[in-house]
């Protein structure tokens, strides 16, 4: 409601200079513009809220811990403001619904799979940031099981956690047990995997039931955003439509809606959505400008190991078919929310891997045109092939297989 009011105010007062274009500005008009500016500034400040998280975690003393906060679709990391033995306090400000989790470097926060460095992370302690004081009490040996109190959202989330946390804990123990087993114990490993799947199915049912019975809770929005692959498209859209109008207005819910529409719009046989993003040289590139060519849209990132491992083969395909009317557009989606940092990582990876095709950066103007959501990308790499008219004719997620090779051979006859 507040956001809509601000938009109406901006629209209304943005007309004032045009309305007065043939008139000298009067003191009344100037006062009105200043008053509206002051009002908008106050409304923006009013949205800012302070948070305070007090945690008492036994056996945490001597180990670092950080809070990762997801505000809408933007993540930032918060270091403790106060550390006194096992007592740790986080302080800061936030706007709008914010989800968080703690990560500690305590030895129990991970399980060593391979001697010398390969680890499996433990489940994370999850909570919601609110303007009410948040209290966390637990033990570093099982930080994800710590009790979180304070605020309406945490109270709602605790009802769900009461059902899911015992199952999450059981699966964590089973994962560690399975990791210790020799490969020869295939029957025992298979039995453990079945038990873990049964637990995961129970968690899934509890979460879906929560979403259904709490349409006006941001907890439901957060959970739904991570369950895209656990619904059919029709059921996922049905779950989204069941959310209240207030929840649908959140940034996270808007991303869910974009993903639903993206899935519908990027099925084979549909026209690929157009986009315009900057190239490494700063020019703006639109997909529509490449009509007349077969275009492979490659979603990747500098951080994505499988993406970059597949680049040498992609270079071979590009060299083979470029002269036949084949083009590649690499769409990089970098982890950093800071545009300059994202650009630096992107350009370094393009240079280091020697990628000769066209490139754009999704992080640019991502709030208004998120191509990952628009194309319903669920994993990296994702490759989408469009024909000369811009129609999607092939799509694959992940690496491995020769599906793309065969599709190009069929098109170009070589």
C-alpha positions as CSV (number, residue, x, y, z in Angstrom):
1,X,0.0,0.0,0.0
2,X,2.8,2.4,0.9
3,X,4.7,1.6,-2.3
4,X,1.6,2.3,-4.4
5,X,1.1,5.6,-2.6
6,X,4.7,6.6,-3.3
7,X,4.2,5.7,-7.0
8,X,1.0,7.8,-7.2
9,X,2.8,10.7,-5.5
10,X,5.7,10.5,-7.9
11,X,3.4,10.4,-10.9
12,X,1.3,13.3,-9.7
13,X,4.1,15.7,-8.8
14,X,6.2,14.7,-11.8
15,X,3.6,16.5,-13.9
16,X,4.0,19.8,-12.1
17,X,6.9,21.2,-14.1
18,X,5.1,20.3,-17.4
19,X,1.9,21.8,-16.2
20,X,3.7,25.0,-15.4
21,X,5.9,25.0,-18.5
22,X,4.2,28.1,-20.0
23,X,3.9,29.9,-16.7
24,X,6.4,31.4,-14.3
25,X,6.8,29.2,-11.2
26,X,4.8,30.6,-8.4
27,X,5.8,30.4,-4.7
28,X,2.7,28.2,-4.2
29,X,3.9,25.7,-6.9
30,X,7.4,25.7,-5.5
31,X,6.2,25.1,-2.0
32,X,4.0,22.3,-3.2
33,X,6.9,20.6,-5.0
34,X,9.2,21.0,-1.9
35,X,6.4,19.7,0.3
36,X,5.9,16.6,-1.9
37,X,9.7,16.0,-1.9
38,X,9.9,16.2,1.9
39,X,6.9,13.9,2.2
40,X,8.5,11.3,-0.1
41,X,11.8,11.5,1.8
42,X,10.0,11.0,5.1
43,X,8.0,8.1,3.7
44,X,11.3,6.5,2.6
45,X,12.9,7.0,6.0
46,X,9.8,5.7,7.7
47,X,10.2,2.4,5.8
48,X,13.7,1.9,7.3
49,X,13.6,-0.2,10.4
50,X,16.2,-1.2,12.9
51,X,16.9,-4.8,13.8
52,X,18.7,-6.3,16.8
53,X,19.7,-10.0,17.0
54,X,20.9,-11.2,20.4
55,X,22.3,-14.7,20.3
56,X,23.7,-16.9,23.1
57,X,25.3,-19.9,21.5
58,X,27.1,-22.3,23.8
59,X,30.6,-23.4,22.6
60,X,30.7,-20.6,20.0
61,X,33.4,-18.6,21.8
62,X,36.6,-18.5,19.8
63,X,34.8,-19.1,16.4
64,X,33.6,-16.5,13.9
65,X,30.0,-16.3,12.9
66,X,28.2,-14.1,10.3
67,X,24.6,-13.4,9.4
68,X,23.6,-13.6,5.8
69,X,20.5,-11.5,5.1
70,X,18.2,-11.7,2.1
71,X,16.2,-8.5,1.8
72,X,13.8,-9.0,-1.1
73,X,16.1,-10.5,-3.7
74,X,19.3,-8.8,-2.5
75,X,21.7,-10.5,-0.1
76,X,24.3,-8.8,2.2
77,X,26.5,-10.1,5.0
78,X,26.4,-8.7,8.5
79,X,29.3,-9.1,11.0
80,X,28.6,-9.0,14.7
81,X,28.4,-5.6,16.4
82,X,29.1,-7.2,19.8
83,X,31.0,-10.4,20.7
84,X,31.4,-11.4,24.3
85,X,32.2,-15.0,24.7
86,X,29.2,-17.0,23.6
87,X,27.1,-13.9,23.4
88,X,26.9,-12.3,20.0
89,X,24.8,-9.3,18.9
90,X,24.0,-8.2,15.4
91,X,22.5,-4.7,14.7
92,X,21.5,-2.9,11.5
93,X,18.6,-1.6,9.4
94,X,16.4,-3.2,6.9
95,X,13.5,-2.3,4.5
96,X,10.8,-4.8,3.8
97,X,10.6,-8.6,4.5
98,X,14.1,-10.0,5.3
99,X,15.2,-13.6,5.7
100,X,18.4,-14.6,7.4
101,X,20.7,-17.5,8.3
102,X,23.8,-17.8,10.5
103,X,27.0,-19.4,9.3
104,X,29.7,-20.3,11.9
105,X,33.2,-21.7,11.3
106,X,32.7,-24.0,14.3
107,X,33.9,-27.5,13.5
108,X,30.4,-28.8,13.7
109,X,29.2,-26.5,10.9
110,X,30.7,-28.9,8.3
111,X,31.6,-32.6,7.8
112,X,34.9,-33.6,6.2
113,X,34.2,-35.9,3.3
114,X,37.8,-36.2,2.1
115,X,40.8,-35.8,4.3
116,X,42.5,-32.5,3.4
117,X,39.7,-30.2,2.4
118,X,36.4,-31.4,0.8
119,X,33.5,-30.6,3.2
120,X,29.8,-31.1,3.4
121,X,28.1,-28.1,5.1
122,X,25.6,-28.7,7.9
123,X,22.0,-27.3,7.6
124,X,21.7,-23.6,8.4
125,X,20.0,-21.8,11.2
126,X,17.2,-19.8,9.5
127,X,15.2,-16.9,10.8
128,X,13.4,-13.7,9.8
129,X,14.6,-10.2,10.6
130,X,11.9,-8.0,12.1
131,X,11.8,-4.7,14.1
132,X,11.1,-6.7,17.2
133,X,14.2,-7.9,19.1
134,X,15.3,-11.3,17.9
135,X,16.7,-13.8,20.4
136,X,18.7,-16.9,19.4
137,X,19.6,-19.6,22.0
138,X,21.4,-22.8,21.1
139,X,24.6,-24.8,20.9
140,X,27.3,-24.4,18.3
141,X,27.4,-28.2,18.0
142,X,24.0,-28.1,16.4
143,X,23.5,-24.4,15.5
144,X,20.8,-25.2,13.0
145,X,18.6,-26.5,15.9
146,X,18.9,-23.2,17.9
147,X,15.6,-21.7,19.1
148,X,14.7,-18.3,17.5
149,X,12.1,-16.1,19.1
150,X,10.8,-12.6,18.5
151,X,8.4,-11.2,15.9
152,X,5.4,-12.5,14.1
153,X,7.2,-14.2,11.2
154,X,9.5,-16.2,13.5
155,X,6.5,-17.3,15.5
156,X,4.9,-18.6,12.3
157,X,8.1,-20.2,11.1
158,X,8.6,-21.9,14.4
159,X,5.3,-23.8,13.9
160,X,6.7,-25.2,10.7
161,X,10.1,-25.9,12.2
162,X,8.6,-27.9,15.0
163,X,7.6,-30.4,12.3
164,X,10.5,-30.2,9.9
165,X,13.6,-29.7,12.1
166,X,13.6,-33.2,13.6
167,X,13.5,-34.6,10.0
168,X,16.3,-32.2,8.9
169,X,18.4,-33.3,11.9
170,X,17.8,-37.0,11.1
171,X,18.8,-36.5,7.5
172,X,22.0,-34.7,8.5
173,X,23.0,-37.6,10.7
174,X,22.1,-40.0,7.8
175,X,24.2,-38.0,5.4
176,X,27.2,-38.2,7.6
177,X,26.7,-41.9,8.2
178,X,26.4,-42.5,4.5
179,X,29.6,-40.5,3.8
180,X,31.6,-42.7,6.2
181,X,30.5,-45.9,4.5
182,X,32.8,-47.7,2.1
183,X,31.5,-47.9,-1.5
184,X,31.2,-51.6,-1.2
185,X,28.3,-51.2,1.3
186,X,25.8,-50.5,-1.5
187,X,22.8,-52.1,0.2
188,X,23.2,-50.2,3.4
189,X,23.8,-47.0,1.4
190,X,20.7,-47.6,-0.6
191,X,18.6,-48.1,2.6
192,X,19.9,-44.8,4.0
193,X,19.1,-43.0,0.8
194,X,15.6,-44.3,0.9
195,X,15.2,-43.2,4.5
196,X,16.5,-39.7,3.6
197,X,14.1,-39.5,0.7
198,X,11.2,-40.4,2.9
199,X,12.2,-37.7,5.3
200,X,12.6,-35.2,2.5
201,X,9.1,-36.1,1.2
202,X,7.6,-35.5,4.6
203,X,9.4,-32.1,4.8
204,X,8.0,-31.2,1.4
205,X,4.5,-32.1,2.5
206,X,4.7,-30.0,5.7
207,X,6.0,-27.0,3.7
208,X,3.4,-27.2,1.0
209,X,0.7,-27.5,3.7
210,X,2.1,-24.5,5.4
211,X,2.0,-22.5,2.2
212,X,-1.6,-23.5,1.6
213,X,-2.8,-22.6,5.1
214,X,-0.8,-19.3,5.4
215,X,-1.5,-17.3,2.2
216,X,-0.8,-14.0,4.0
217,X,2.6,-15.0,5.5
218,X,6.0,-14.0,4.0
219,X,7.2,-17.3,5.3
220,X,5.1,-18.9,2.6
221,X,6.5,-16.7,-0.1
222,X,10.1,-17.5,1.0
223,X,9.4,-21.3,1.0
224,X,7.5,-21.2,-2.3
225,X,10.4,-19.4,-4.0
226,X,12.7,-22.4,-3.3
227,X,10.2,-25.1,-4.4
228,X,9.9,-24.4,-8.1
229,X,11.1,-27.9,-9.0
230,X,9.0,-29.6,-6.4
231,X,5.7,-28.7,-8.1
232,X,4.3,-29.2,-11.5
233,X,4.0,-25.8,-13.3
234,X,0.2,-25.8,-12.9
235,X,0.4,-26.5,-9.1
236,X,3.2,-24.0,-8.7
237,X,1.1,-21.3,-10.3
238,X,-1.9,-22.4,-8.3
239,X,0.1,-22.0,-5.1
240,X,1.3,-18.6,-6.2
241,X,-2.2,-17.5,-7.0
242,X,-3.4,-18.6,-3.6
243,X,-1.1,-16.0,-1.9
244,X,-2.7,-12.8,-0.7
245,X,-2.4,-9.6,-2.8
246,X,-0.1,-8.2,-0.1
247,X,2.3,-11.1,-0.4
248,X,2.2,-11.0,-4.2
249,X,3.4,-7.4,-4.0
250,X,6.7,-8.4,-2.4
251,X,9.9,-8.6,-4.5
252,X,10.3,-12.3,-3.9
253,X,6.8,-13.0,-5.0
254,X,7.3,-10.9,-8.2
255,X,10.3,-13.2,-8.9
256,X,8.1,-16.2,-8.5
257,X,5.6,-14.8,-10.9
258,X,8.3,-14.0,-13.5
259,X,9.6,-17.5,-13.2
260,X,6.1,-18.9,-13.9
261,X,5.6,-16.6,-16.9
262,X,9.2,-17.4,-18.0
263,X,8.5,-21.1,-18.0
264,X,5.3,-20.6,-20.1
265,X,7.1,-18.3,-22.5
266,X,10.3,-20.3,-23.0
267,X,8.9,-23.6,-23.9
268,X,10.0,-25.2,-27.2
269,X,7.9,-23.6,-30.0
270,X,7.5,-20.2,-28.3
271,X,9.2,-17.0,-29.3
272,X,12.2,-16.2,-27.0
273,X,11.6,-13.1,-25.0
274,X,13.6,-10.1,-26.2
275,X,16.1,-8.4,-23.9
276,X,18.6,-5.5,-24.1
277,X,21.8,-5.6,-22.0
278,X,25.3,-4.1,-22.2
279,X,28.2,-5.9,-23.8
280,X,31.8,-5.8,-22.4
281,X,32.4,-2.8,-24.7
282,X,29.5,-0.9,-23.3
283,X,27.2,-1.2,-26.3
284,X,23.6,-2.4,-25.8
285,X,22.8,-5.7,-27.4
286,X,19.2,-6.9,-28.0
287,X,18.3,-10.5,-28.9
288,X,16.0,-9.3,-31.7
289,X,18.9,-7.7,-33.5
290,X,20.2,-11.2,-34.1
291,X,17.2,-12.5,-36.0
292,X,18.3,-14.3,-39.2
293,X,20.8,-16.4,-37.3
294,X,20.6,-19.4,-35.1
295,X,21.4,-18.2,-31.6
296,X,22.5,-20.2,-28.6
297,X,21.6,-18.3,-25.4
298,X,24.1,-19.6,-22.7
299,X,23.3,-18.8,-19.1
300,X,26.5,-19.0,-17.1
301,X,28.6,-17.2,-14.4
302,X,32.3,-16.8,-13.5
303,X,31.5,-18.8,-10.3
304,X,30.0,-21.8,-12.1
305,X,32.6,-24.6,-12.4
306,X,30.5,-26.8,-14.8
307,X,29.8,-23.8,-17.0
308,X,33.4,-23.0,-17.4
309,X,34.5,-26.6,-17.8
310,X,32.1,-26.8,-20.8
311,X,33.5,-23.6,-22.5
312,X,36.3,-25.4,-24.5
313,X,33.7,-27.6,-26.2
314,X,31.4,-24.6,-26.8
315,X,34.4,-22.8,-28.4
316,X,34.8,-25.8,-30.8
317,X,31.1,-25.6,-31.8
318,X,31.3,-21.9,-32.3
319,X,34.3,-22.2,-34.6
320,X,32.6,-25.0,-36.5
321,X,29.3,-23.3,-37.2
322,X,29.9,-19.5,-36.9
323,X,30.3,-19.0,-40.6
324,X,27.1,-20.9,-41.2
325,X,25.0,-18.4,-39.4
326,X,25.4,-19.5,-35.8
327,X,25.9,-17.1,-32.9
328,X,26.2,-17.5,-29.1
329,X,25.1,-14.9,-26.5
330,X,26.6,-15.6,-23.1
331,X,24.4,-14.2,-20.3
332,X,26.4,-14.0,-17.2
333,X,24.6,-13.9,-13.8
334,X,27.2,-13.0,-11.2
335,X,26.8,-13.6,-7.4
336,X,27.6,-10.0,-6.3
337,X,24.8,-7.5,-5.8
338,X,27.4,-4.7,-6.5
339,X,27.4,-4.0,-10.2
340,X,31.1,-3.0,-10.4
341,X,32.2,-6.2,-8.6
342,X,29.9,-8.3,-10.8
343,X,31.3,-6.7,-13.9
344,X,34.9,-7.3,-12.8
345,X,34.3,-11.0,-12.2
346,X,32.4,-11.3,-15.5
347,X,35.0,-9.6,-17.7
348,X,37.9,-11.5,-16.0
349,X,36.2,-14.9,-16.7
350,X,35.5,-13.9,-20.4
351,X,39.1,-13.0,-20.8
352,X,40.6,-15.9,-18.9
353,X,38.5,-18.4,-20.8
354,X,39.0,-16.7,-24.2
355,X,35.4,-16.7,-25.2
356,X,35.0,-15.1,-28.6
357,X,31.2,-14.8,-28.9
358,X,28.8,-12.1,-27.7
359,X,28.3,-11.4,-24.0
360,X,25.9,-9.5,-21.8
361,X,25.7,-9.1,-18.0
362,X,22.4,-9.9,-16.4
363,X,23.3,-8.0,-13.2
364,X,22.8,-4.7,-15.2
365,X,19.3,-3.4,-14.5
366,X,18.5,-6.8,-12.9
367,X,15.8,-5.3,-10.7
368,X,13.8,-4.3,-13.8
369,X,14.8,-7.0,-16.3
370,X,16.1,-10.2,-14.6
371,X,16.8,-12.6,-17.5
372,X,17.2,-15.6,-15.1
373,X,13.6,-15.2,-14.1
374,X,12.4,-14.2,-17.5
375,X,13.8,-17.4,-19.1
376,X,12.9,-19.5,-16.0
377,X,16.5,-20.6,-15.4
378,X,16.7,-23.2,-12.6
379,X,20.3,-24.3,-12.9
380,X,23.6,-23.3,-14.5
381,X,24.6,-23.8,-17.2
382,X,21.3,-23.5,-19.1
383,X,21.4,-23.4,-22.9
384,X,18.5,-22.3,-25.1
385,X,18.7,-22.5,-28.9
386,X,16.5,-20.2,-31.1
387,X,16.1,-20.4,-34.8
388,X,16.4,-17.6,-37.4
389,X,12.9,-16.3,-36.5
390,X,13.6,-16.2,-32.8
391,X,11.6,-19.4,-31.9
392,X,12.9,-21.7,-29.2
393,X,13.8,-25.1,-30.7
394,X,16.1,-26.6,-28.0
395,X,16.8,-26.3,-24.3
396,X,19.1,-28.1,-21.9
397,X,20.0,-27.6,-18.2
398,X,23.4,-28.8,-16.9
399,X,26.2,-30.4,-18.8
400,X,26.9,-33.7,-20.3
401,X,25.3,-35.5,-23.2
402,X,25.4,-34.6,-26.9
403,X,21.9,-33.2,-27.4
404,X,23.2,-29.8,-28.5
405,X,25.8,-31.3,-30.8
406,X,23.1,-33.4,-32.5
407,X,20.7,-30.5,-32.8
408,X,23.4,-28.3,-34.5
409,X,24.4,-31.2,-36.8
410,X,20.7,-31.6,-37.8
411,X,20.4,-27.9,-38.6
412,X,23.7,-27.3,-40.5
413,X,24.2,-30.8,-41.9
414,X,27.7,-31.3,-40.6
